[in-house]
Amino acid sequence: MSSQQRQRGGVLVVAAAVVGLDQLTKALALQHLTPGVALPLLPGLLQRRLVFNTGAAFSLFTNATPLLALVSLLVALGVLIWLLRSGPLRFWQGWGVAMLLGGTIGNGLDRWRHGSVIDFLELVPIDFPIFNGADVAINLAVLFLLVDLIRPHGAPKR
């Protein structure tokens, strides 16, 4: 097995771990939380409040679940195809792709299975949309890909 194949396997393992953790935490939220009722997690900072988001980030495209489910599927397939066809990945690029793939699949699974995305984490001190683990992964993907973009790169290692 080449180092490039091992690298891609590592990206896929991280993406699968993101999906697994995301789906586990959402299943626990569905099992233990009552919709709309806030329960402290980190008092004064973070609480749990179960909501069902039929839109996208910041509740954009509310009630567009079929379209967003299709977009999630297409993005996940596009990232996967790109991953399999691209050359060697740089460190931050690999982490960014793994987080993007895992987060996209996690929220996409919700749309296909539940008709909405399961959100349950709410920041207390600021007015910010309720979110979930897949959302965190997607935001980390953006951060990691930005770090990769601004870092100087030499020739990729093979």
Phi, psi and omega in degrees: 000131181284163178296327178294320177293320177297320179298313179296321176300320177297319177298316180293324177295315178297317178299317179296322177296320177299313179299313181299313180295319178299311182291325177296313181294325177291321177297319177295320178298315179297324183284325190248350183249148174261130182309130175084348182268125182273135174232127181299140173247304171238096188311132180081355182232309187218135175226165178258129177212114184282125174222158179245111186263113178270003180250204178248201181308137180057029179060026173292150177058041179305139180066026177249037186305313181301317179295314181293327176297318178294317178299316178302315180297314181295319178297313180300315178296318179298315179295317180297315178297316179300316181301315183288337182258348185280167176282196179301144180262143172282163186307302183291328177296316179298315178296320179297316179295319179298314181293319179297314180297312180297316180293320179295317179294318181302309179288327177297319177301319178300314182298318181288320185274321188248348183080005177196166176269135180275113176247144183205002178252128184229126174285132184276313189287345181230155177276101184222146180302147175291142188221186181215181182297323178296322177297319177299315180299318180295320178292322174297323177301314179299315179299312181297320180290326175293317177301315179298321183293323184270347178282141175291143182238137170267195175294139179296145177282142180243000000 
